[in-house]
Amino acid sequence: MKYMVLPFGCQMNRSDTGRIRTILNSMGFEESEFEDDPDLAIKGIIACSIRQKAVDRVYGKIRNWNASKGKILTFLSGCFLPADGEKFEELFDLVFPIDMVSSLPEMIRAKTGDMSNAVLSDKPSGKSASGDLMTKERLENFWELRPVYSSKAEAFIPIQNGCNKFCTFCAVPYTRGREVSRLSTGILDELRSLIGKNYRSITLLGQNVNSYGLDKGDLELNFVELMKSIGKIGRETGKNFWTYFTSPHPRDMSGELLEVIAEYDVLAKQIHLPLQSGDDEVLYRMNRNYSLADYRRMVYAIRHTLPEATLFTDIIVGFCGETETQFERTLEAMKEFRFDMAYIAKYSPRPGATSERWRDDIRREVKERRFTEASEVLRETASRKNRKLLAKKQRVLLCGEDERKDYSFGYTEGRIPVRLSLNTDTAKSPGKDIGNRTKVGEFAMVQIISTGSLSVEGRVL
Ligand code: SF4
């Protein structure tokens, strides 16, 4: 009998899905990628609530599934608001907080044995997968499950859940609850096991990753100490790998962290520092708790301590009340900071977030235009930076087949995507051997032969 799980939204949901696979595999189920597989016995969704569209997608899926459901058991977990959870309980057989995954076998057995009510007795009545229900103890048990990783090249390690920052456009503190840090012993054990299996790219995951450990005070490492421990493991084992982290908050970035990243080879020289807006008044209304000047100081520190590091960011255009002048300041900031990559979003109210109660007063066409203008600035700055890579040799992690036919893809330590032509590299088998010398999941030395705005092209040496 088979199962399939659809993770929606962010990398955290994908990482959580790996732990659900572990549980279902241990029950003797086999994973299928196909929704219409006739052997499917279980279908699940790991939900995302970042936008109403994402919530609507869950409703669309379950209504479709229910229309032709037969004996299939459906479940829902992940990120959603208590109000949505109550509605989902009417549509799914099981709805549970992600940290209750270890009880999934009992829930399934109870449900399949007696479809009436046994399962729901496992779940606090009338509540759904809200962050408030994620107890520290249950989260720790959940994190200790060894996930089934979906890639042989890269893996994601959750180090923290929830957020205490309360940005007005974000619902995470309400869907995932307040910050809870995972024990560093568990994080470092998972990391050791991954590098023992030769994983080359490891990303530490959390909603507000660089405030790691603060909820535990002196009883736990802080984020700088955690990164230092990883750096030391790299040195002791002599293993080659890159460690990334996402997403940090500019307020919790420190010069000390940058110095630790500079000190150890296994800490990747790539920083993702969400700016969101280049205007102080908009930042204030977003409750970001930093000014443009604070952000600028941090960028100077990054450039000074990590001159080779690439800089990524997140930008929201068309936030409630954003004037043309305020938007211009965002464009100016993007030009000044010369980002290598920016994830640009047109503002839309997120269910449960504070700003949902405010007037979404920037017209759709204006948001579209601002999005296009911001994207053009990104293309210009990123193209200029990528051009500097031309003819240079870069260490690239080979990841697999590219969307473009006859190309493979990988990325540099700075996470600049690199396309590799299989024809010029005399590769025999796309996605497996590249140039017969290196394999997916391995590093290769690559010469950059052409550059674009968001990626470059290279040849394996
Ligand atoms: S820092 Fe802000 S945007 Fe990030 S998860 Fe917390 S509340 Fe949301």
Residues whose N, C-alpha, C, O or C-beta is under 5 A from the ligand:
A	BS01	SF4	C163 K165 F166 C167 C170 V172 Q207 N208 H249
